[in-house]
Amino acid sequence: MIRVLNSRPLLWVLLALPGIWLLSRWATGGATYGEVVSDSGVWATQLLILTLAITPVRLMFRRGAWVSWLMRRRRDFGVATFAYAVTHTGIYLFRKSDLQLILAESAEAWLLVGWIALAVFLPLALTSNDASMRLLRHAWKRLHRLVYVAAILVFVHWVLSAFDPFVAYIHIGVLASLEAVRIALQLRQRVM
């Protein structure tokens, strides 16, 4: 049982299932473009929150096999976040399929912020491997702190692009709470 839970391929299958389900619904006419592009963005955002939640969880619950498991899989969740963001972008590009229209829309604030967020995520995804960690050493951690910049950009993109940004605001509240906990716990540890 432990071996199954530690299986990285199984984790990747589980992480891919919502995307496969979304794309199959779109391909069979069971979901509209709007539903699929929205849902893929929500999945990317929720995985981003999960990825960022791992540090506060580690600070709150230092011991425990499940905390260690989360820490070992944090990069997997981050790469899955990027995969859903690329899927979200790919759905948009496929639907528009006109370079002039895409370039014209790229000047709009909601889309420009989304493109910048994706650009910030790209080097993080490309360096989320052991070889990059060894090569970059201390610079790897500094580079990966850009995830906080990317998170802000993602939420700005979501608020600006949503018909009703209420759900985005709920997610922003969750992320802000987690980050407040992380900062408070890190400050408390420095004082001790």
C-alpha positions, 0 to 999 in steps of 0.5 A, a space after each residue: 500500500 505504501 508503495 502505491 501511495 509513493 508512486 509518482 506515475 500514479 500521482 501523475 495519472 491522478 493529476 491528469 484525470 481532471 484535464 482528460 475529463 475536461 478535454 473529452 467533454 469539450 471534444 464530445 460536445 458535452 462542454 462549451 469552450 467557456 466552460 472548458 477554458 474556465 475550468 482548466 484555469 480553475 484547476 491550474 489555480 487550485 493546484 497553485 494554491 495547493 502547491 503554495 499551501 505545502 510550506 505553511 502545512 510543513 511549518 504547522 505540522 513538522 512531523 508526520 509521513 504525510 507532510 514529508 510526502 507533500 514536501 517530496 511531491 511539491 514540485 510535481 504539484 507545481 509542474 501540474 499547475 503549469 500543465 493546466 495553465 498551458 492547457 488553459 492557454 492552448 484551449 484559448 489559442 485553439 478556439 481563437 486560431 487567428 494570429 491577428 485576433 490573438 495579437 489584438 486581444 493580447 493588448 487587453 489587460 486581462 490577457 496581457 497579465 495572463 501571458 505575463 503569468 505564463 511567462 513567469 511560470 515557464 522558467 519555474 516549470 523548466 527548472 523543476 527537476 533535480 538536475 536544475 536544482 544541482 546546477 543552480 544551487 542557491 539560485 534555484 530557491 531564489 528563482 522559484 520564489 517567483 511563484 509568488 509573483 506568478 500567483 499574484 498575476 494569475 489572480 489579477 488575470 482571473 479577476 479581470 477576465 471573470 464575468 463574476 469574480 466572486 469565486 476568484 475573490 474566495 480563492 484569493 482569500 484562501 491564498 492570502 490566509 495561507 501566506 499570512 500563516 506562512 509568514 507568521 510561522 516563519 517570523 515566530 521561528 526566527 524569534 525562537 
